[in-house]
């Protein structure tokens, strides 16, 4: 029962993600990436960040990155108000 309540809570609040990719994207891609903030970094990488409603939406974003041939450098996620919970670095 407690696990069920926890799952319900997670569905109500979107996770916050940070996805770092190699190369620069400009702000015109924001709609393509479901409104995530696109921040070009000085080192030539791009940070995509913002809320994602669920894992299906996250997988859709990652699929778009893959389909565009953009190298994924790192990924992290957290619930609003929490520190980052997972990270994968390439």
N, C-alpha and C positions, 0 to 999 in steps of 0.2 A: 504494500500500500504506500509506504514512504517513497519507494522508487517511482511509483506512478505519479505521485504529487510532484516530485522533482522534475519529471519529464514534462508535466503540464507547465510548470514555472518556466522551464527552458523554452517552451514553444511561445510563450507570451512575449519574451524579450529576445530581440535578435542578438546574435553574437556579433562582436566587433572584430574585424579582421584587418591584418596588415599583410599585404602580399608585395614582395619586392621582386621586380623583374629586371633583366638586363636590357639596357637601351632606354631611350626616351620616348614617351608617348605624350602628346599634348592633350589639353582639356577637351578637345572635340570627341575623344573616345569615351567620355563620362557616361553617355547614354548607353553605349555598347556594353559597358561594365556596370550596368544597373545603378548608376548614380554614385559609384564610389569616388572619393576624392582622388585625383591624380596629381601627384607631386613629383616633378622631375628633381633628381638629386644632382649635386655638383659632380659626383663621381661617374655620371653617365647612366645611372640606374633610375628606375621609376618606382615610387611607392604608391600602391593602390590601397586605400584605407576607407573603412566605414562599416556600417551595419549590414549584416546579411541575415535574412529571415530564417533560414534553416539550412541543413546540410545539402539538400537537393539544389538550392540556389548556389551554395558554395561550389559544389561539383560542377555546376553549369559555368561559373566563372572560371574555374580551373581548366575546363574543357576549352573555353574560348582562348585562354592564354596558350594552351597547347596547340590548338588549331591555327593560331596566328604564327606559330613557330617562335614564340618568345621564351627565352630561357628563364625558368623560375629559379630565383636565388634564395628566397626565404619565405616562410609563411608563419604567422602566429595568430592566435585567436584568444578571445576572452569574452566573458559575459560583461555587460555594462557594469562599471564600478569595481571590477576585479582586475588583478594583474594578468598579464598574458599567460595562457595555460599550456600552449604547445608551440613548438617551433621546429621547423625543418630548414636546415641550411644546405645549400648545394656547394 
